[in-house]
Amino acid sequence: MRPISAPTPALRFRRLRRTAALRALTQENVLSTGDLIWPLFVRDGVGVEEPIASMPGVSRLSIDKVVQAAELAAGLGIPAICLFPYTDPSKKTELCEEAWNPDNLANRAIRAIKQAVPEIAVMTDVALDPYNSNGHDGIVRDGIIVNDETVEALVRMSLAQAESGADILGPSDMMDGRIGAMRSALEAAGHKDVSIMSYSAKYASAFYGPFRDAVGASGALKGDKKTYQMNPANSDEALRLIERDLREGADMVMVKPGMPYLDICRRVKDAFGAPTFAYQVSGEYAMLKGAALNGWVDGEKVMMESLMAFKRAGCDGILTYFAPEAARLLRG
């Protein structure tokens, strides 16, 4: 597109900014509650709301409290929630067997939510780090995160989640070939309607720190994740990963983190036109929330401005811990 403009004074850009009505008529992007996915942390227990120190305002919730959160989300018009389990350390092993236990914490939470709030979409996390005594997203052999054995485990995990009633599977592991393997297994098992939102362009980022605290993976992690997550310096690689995952059967794709990678979001949407999402991750949330709590910024305004940035960059939706707060403002 090549903009055509008359010279001033024939053209005055301020004419269309003069009133709220004119600004509304010429607004290019719109944020709605339908754009939001709310990540929730689930833990064992009953009646538990355990605050996460590095994420002010966010807590680990027992299943009964997660069900209440799902009911709140549905009431606010938020279409989906995403579950992340805080697994008892005693259940973490090197082979991550708890990941595909039909009665693990995440799968019990899925069933409880779908029974109480069937209309809300439940998204899950498909990665081994919540169940791994090594803290990695994949199985570790002799200090190396092995790809193909991990994919086999992820397929078993995906089938257990689908059988529990998950609507959207979110593979966040970054193993090669896992989307194709998962899609084939889901089709063979009769789960043809279960969607996959692939964490296709997931960077090896320092912005994940508070999240690892939230799921209890920080202390267990040995080394880093640079052999399977993306180099923050790379952009073209993200497009290659997106194309691969779409060809293998991903229905939606994700860029993670969010705000530091808005250029990637824009490139992905322009190149493929596929449903494109971004995750406003824990470190992004903690920075904005922390600054707001200290009175350094207007919390509501920076929150809404940050979410609109994702829409401007071409995203169809955003995973954000701000979801209920933003939804209340959008609903007036």
C-alpha positions as CSV (number, residue, x, y, z in Angstrom):
1,M,0.0,0.0,0.0
2,R,1.3,3.5,-0.9
3,P,-0.4,6.2,1.1
4,I,-1.5,9.3,-1.0
5,S,-1.7,12.6,0.9
6,A,-2.4,16.1,-0.1
7,P,-0.1,18.8,1.1
8,T,-1.0,20.9,4.2
9,P,-3.4,22.7,4.6
10,A,-5.5,20.5,2.3
11,L,-4.6,17.7,4.6
12,R,-4.5,18.1,8.3
13,F,-4.1,14.9,10.2
14,R,-5.4,16.5,13.3
15,R,-8.9,16.8,11.8
16,L,-9.5,13.2,12.4
17,R,-8.2,13.3,16.0
18,R,-10.3,16.2,17.1
19,T,-13.1,14.3,18.9
20,A,-13.7,10.9,20.4
21,A,-16.2,10.1,17.7
22,L,-13.8,10.9,14.9
23,R,-11.0,8.9,16.6
24,A,-13.4,5.9,16.9
25,L,-14.4,6.1,13.2
26,T,-10.8,6.1,12.1
27,Q,-9.3,3.6,14.5
28,E,-7.5,0.9,12.6
29,N,-7.3,-1.9,15.3
30,V,-9.7,-3.1,17.9
31,L,-9.1,-5.1,21.1
32,S,-11.9,-7.2,22.4
33,T,-12.5,-9.8,25.2
34,G,-12.6,-12.3,22.4
35,D,-8.9,-11.8,21.8
36,L,-7.9,-12.9,25.3
37,I,-6.6,-16.2,26.7
38,W,-6.1,-16.3,30.4
39,P,-3.2,-18.5,31.7
40,L,-3.9,-20.1,35.1
41,F,-1.6,-22.1,37.4
42,V,-3.1,-25.1,39.1
43,R,-1.9,-27.0,42.2
44,D,-3.1,-29.7,44.5
45,G,-5.3,-29.0,47.5
46,V,-8.8,-27.6,48.2
47,G,-9.6,-23.9,48.6
48,V,-6.0,-22.9,47.9
49,E,-4.9,-19.5,46.5
50,E,-1.2,-19.3,46.8
51,P,0.3,-16.0,45.7
52,I,3.3,-16.0,43.4
53,A,5.8,-13.4,44.7
54,S,7.3,-12.6,41.3
55,M,3.9,-12.2,39.7
56,P,1.9,-9.7,41.8
57,G,-1.8,-10.5,41.6
58,V,-1.3,-14.0,40.3
59,S,-1.7,-17.1,42.4
60,R,-1.5,-20.9,42.1
61,L,-5.0,-22.2,42.4
62,S,-6.4,-25.6,43.6
63,I,-8.8,-27.2,41.1
64,D,-11.9,-25.9,42.8
65,K,-10.5,-22.3,42.6
66,V,-9.5,-22.9,38.9
67,V,-13.1,-23.8,38.2
68,Q,-14.2,-20.6,39.8
69,A,-11.7,-18.7,37.7
70,A,-13.1,-20.4,34.6
71,E,-16.6,-19.3,35.6
72,L,-15.3,-15.8,36.0
73,A,-13.6,-15.9,32.6
74,A,-16.8,-17.1,30.9
75,G,-18.8,-14.3,32.6
76,L,-16.4,-11.7,31.4
77,G,-16.5,-13.0,27.8
78,I,-13.0,-14.4,27.8
79,P,-13.2,-17.4,25.4
80,A,-10.4,-19.5,26.6
81,I,-8.1,-20.3,29.6
82,C,-4.8,-22.1,29.5
83,L,-3.7,-24.5,32.3
84,F,-0.2,-24.9,33.7
85,P,0.3,-27.4,36.6
86,Y,2.5,-26.9,39.7
87,T,3.5,-30.6,40.1
88,D,4.5,-32.1,43.5
89,P,8.3,-32.5,43.3
90,S,7.9,-36.1,44.5
91,K,6.1,-36.9,41.2
92,K,8.9,-35.5,39.0
93,T,11.2,-38.1,37.3
94,E,13.8,-38.2,34.6
95,L,11.3,-40.0,32.3
96,C,8.4,-37.7,33.2
97,E,5.8,-40.5,33.4
98,E,3.4,-38.2,35.3
99,A,2.9,-36.1,32.1
100,W,0.6,-38.7,30.6
101,N,-1.1,-40.0,33.8
102,P,-4.8,-39.7,33.1
103,D,-5.3,-38.5,36.7
104,N,-2.5,-36.0,36.9
105,L,-3.3,-32.5,38.1
106,A,-3.8,-30.9,34.7
107,N,-6.1,-33.7,33.4
108,R,-8.2,-33.6,36.6
109,A,-8.5,-29.8,36.2
110,I,-9.6,-30.1,32.5
111,R,-12.4,-32.5,33.4
112,A,-13.6,-30.4,36.3
113,I,-13.7,-27.2,34.2
114,K,-15.4,-28.9,31.2
115,Q,-18.0,-30.3,33.6
116,A,-18.7,-26.9,35.2
117,V,-18.1,-24.5,32.3
118,P,-18.5,-26.5,29.1
119,E,-18.7,-23.5,26.9
120,I,-15.2,-22.2,27.7
121,A,-12.3,-23.5,25.6
122,V,-9.6,-25.2,27.7
123,M,-6.0,-24.9,26.4
124,T,-3.2,-27.0,27.8
125,D,0.6,-26.9,27.9
126,V,2.3,-29.8,26.2
127,A,5.9,-29.9,27.5
128,L,7.7,-32.1,30.0
129,D,9.2,-29.4,32.3
130,P,6.5,-29.5,34.9
131,Y,7.1,-33.3,35.3
132,N,10.9,-33.4,34.7
133,S,13.3,-33.8,37.6
134,N,15.9,-32.0,35.3
135,G,13.6,-29.0,34.7
136,H,13.8,-29.3,30.9
137,D,11.0,-29.5,28.3
138,G,12.4,-32.8,27.0
139,I,13.9,-36.0,28.3
140,V,17.6,-35.7,29.2
141,R,20.2,-38.4,28.3
142,D,23.8,-37.8,29.3
143,G,23.2,-34.1,29.5
144,I,21.5,-33.9,26.1
145,I,17.8,-33.2,25.5
146,V,16.8,-36.0,23.2
147,N,14.4,-35.1,20.5
148,D,12.7,-38.3,19.2
149,E,12.2,-39.9,22.6
150,T,10.7,-36.7,23.9
151,V,8.3,-36.5,20.9
152,E,7.0,-40.0,21.8
153,A,6.4,-38.8,25.4
154,L,4.6,-35.6,24.2
155,V,2.3,-37.7,22.0
156,R,1.2,-39.8,25.0
157,M,0.8,-36.5,27.0
158,S,-1.3,-35.0,24.2
159,L,-3.6,-38.0,24.0
160,A,-4.2,-38.0,27.7
161,Q,-5.1,-34.3,27.6
162,A,-7.4,-34.8,24.6
163,E,-9.2,-37.7,26.3
164,S,-9.7,-35.5,29.4
165,G,-11.6,-32.9,27.2
166,A,-9.0,-30.3,26.2
167,D,-10.0,-28.2,23.3
168,I,-6.6,-26.7,22.3
169,L,-3.2,-28.4,22.8
170,G,-0.3,-26.0,23.2
171,P,3.0,-27.7,22.4
172,S,5.6,-25.5,24.0
173,D,8.6,-27.9,23.9
174,M,10.2,-26.9,20.6
175,M,11.2,-30.4,19.7
176,D,11.4,-31.1,15.9
177,G,8.6,-33.1,14.4
178,R,6.2,-33.0,17.3
179,I,3.3,-31.4,15.6
180,G,3.1,-34.0,12.8
181,A,3.4,-36.8,15.4
182,M,0.7,-35.3,17.6
183,R,-1.7,-34.7,14.7
184,S,-1.3,-38.2,13.4
185,A,-1.9,-39.7,16.8
186,L,-4.9,-37.5,17.5
187,E,-6.5,-38.4,14.2
188,A,-5.9,-42.1,14.8
189,A,-7.4,-41.9,18.3
190,G,-10.6,-40.2,17.0
191,H,-9.7,-36.7,18.4
192,K,-10.0,-35.1,15.0
193,D,-11.6,-31.9,16.4
194,V,-8.9,-31.1,19.0
195,S,-7.0,-28.0,17.9
196,I,-3.2,-27.5,18.1
197,M,-1.8,-24.0,18.8
198,S,1.9,-24.6,18.3
199,Y,4.5,-22.5,20.2
200,S,6.3,-22.4,16.9
201,A,8.6,-19.4,17.5
202,K,9.5,-19.8,21.1
203,Y,12.7,-17.9,22.0
204,A,15.3,-18.8,24.6
205,S,14.3,-15.7,26.6
206,A,15.2,-14.3,30.0
207,F,11.6,-13.1,30.3
208,Y,10.3,-16.5,31.5
209,G,11.8,-16.3,35.0
210,P,8.6,-15.7,37.0
211,F,6.8,-18.4,35.1
212,R,9.4,-21.0,36.1
213,D,8.9,-19.9,39.7
214,A,5.2,-20.4,39.3
215,V,5.4,-24.0,38.0
216,G,8.3,-24.9,40.3
217,A,10.8,-25.5,37.5
218,S,13.4,-22.9,38.5
219,G,15.3,-24.9,41.1
220,A,15.2,-28.1,39.0
221,L,16.6,-26.7,35.8
222,K,20.1,-27.8,35.0
223,G,21.8,-25.7,32.3
224,D,19.7,-23.7,29.9
225,K,17.3,-24.3,27.0
226,K,19.3,-22.8,24.1
227,T,19.7,-26.1,22.3
228,Y,16.0,-26.3,21.5
229,Q,14.5,-22.8,22.0
230,M,15.3,-20.1,19.4
231,N,18.2,-17.7,19.4
232,P,16.7,-14.2,20.1
233,A,18.9,-12.8,17.2
234,N,17.0,-14.9,14.6
235,S,14.0,-13.8,12.6
236,D,14.0,-15.7,9.3
237,E,14.2,-19.0,11.3
238,A,10.9,-18.1,12.9
239,L,9.2,-18.1,9.5
240,R,10.8,-21.5,8.7
241,L,9.5,-23.0,11.9
242,I,6.0,-21.5,11.4
243,E,5.8,-23.0,7.9
244,R,6.9,-26.4,9.1
245,D,4.3,-26.5,11.9
246,L,1.5,-25.4,9.6
247,R,2.5,-28.1,7.1
248,E,2.5,-30.7,9.9
249,G,-1.0,-29.8,11.0
250,A,-0.9,-26.9,13.4
251,D,-4.2,-25.0,13.4
252,M,-2.8,-21.9,15.1
253,V,0.7,-20.6,15.8
254,M,2.3,-18.6,18.5
255,V,5.2,-16.3,19.1
256,K,6.7,-16.2,22.6
257,P,7.6,-13.9,24.3
258,G,5.3,-11.1,23.1
259,M,6.3,-7.5,23.2
260,P,10.0,-7.9,22.5
261,Y,9.1,-9.9,19.4
262,L,6.3,-7.9,17.8
263,D,8.4,-7.7,14.6
264,I,8.1,-11.5,14.4
265,C,4.4,-11.4,14.9
266,R,4.0,-9.0,12.0
267,R,6.2,-11.1,9.7
268,V,4.4,-14.3,10.5
269,K,0.9,-12.8,9.9
270,D,2.0,-11.1,6.7
271,A,3.7,-14.3,5.4
272,F,1.1,-16.9,6.2
273,G,-2.2,-15.3,7.2
274,A,-2.7,-18.1,9.7
275,P,-4.3,-17.6,13.1
276,T,-1.4,-15.9,14.9
277,F,-1.1,-15.5,18.7
278,A,1.5,-14.1,21.1
279,Y,2.1,-14.8,24.7
280,Q,2.6,-11.8,26.9
281,V,4.9,-13.8,29.3
282,S,5.4,-13.6,33.0
283,G,8.4,-11.3,32.8
284,E,6.5,-8.8,30.7
285,Y,3.6,-8.9,33.1
286,A,5.8,-8.6,36.1
287,M,7.6,-5.5,34.7
288,L,4.3,-3.7,33.9
289,K,2.6,-4.7,37.1
290,G,5.6,-3.9,39.3
291,A,6.0,-0.5,37.7
292,A,2.2,0.2,38.2
293,L,2.3,-0.9,41.9
294,N,5.2,1.5,42.4
295,G,3.3,4.3,40.9
296,W,5.8,4.8,38.1
297,V,3.2,4.2,35.3
298,D,-0.6,4.3,35.0
299,G,-1.3,0.5,35.3
300,E,-4.5,0.4,33.4
301,K,-3.3,2.5,30.5
302,V,0.0,0.7,30.0
303,M,-1.8,-2.6,30.2
304,M,-4.3,-1.7,27.5
305,E,-1.6,0.0,25.3
306,S,0.5,-3.2,25.5
307,L,-2.4,-5.4,24.5
308,M,-3.3,-3.2,21.6
309,A,0.3,-3.4,20.4
310,F,-0.3,-7.1,19.7
311,K,-3.3,-6.4,17.6
312,R,-1.4,-3.8,15.7
313,A,1.3,-6.3,15.0
314,G,-1.2,-8.7,13.4
315,C,-2.0,-11.0,16.3
316,D,-5.5,-12.6,16.4
317,G,-5.2,-13.1,20.1
318,I,-3.0,-12.8,23.2
319,L,-2.3,-15.1,26.1
320,T,-2.0,-12.6,29.0
321,Y,-2.2,-12.7,32.8
322,F,-4.0,-9.3,32.5
323,A,-7.0,-11.0,30.8
324,P,-9.7,-10.5,33.5
325,E,-8.5,-7.0,34.4
326,A,-8.5,-6.0,30.7
327,A,-11.9,-7.7,30.1
328,R,-13.5,-5.7,32.8
329,L,-12.3,-2.5,31.3
330,L,-13.4,-3.5,27.8
331,R,-16.8,-4.4,29.1
332,G,-17.1,-1.0,30.7
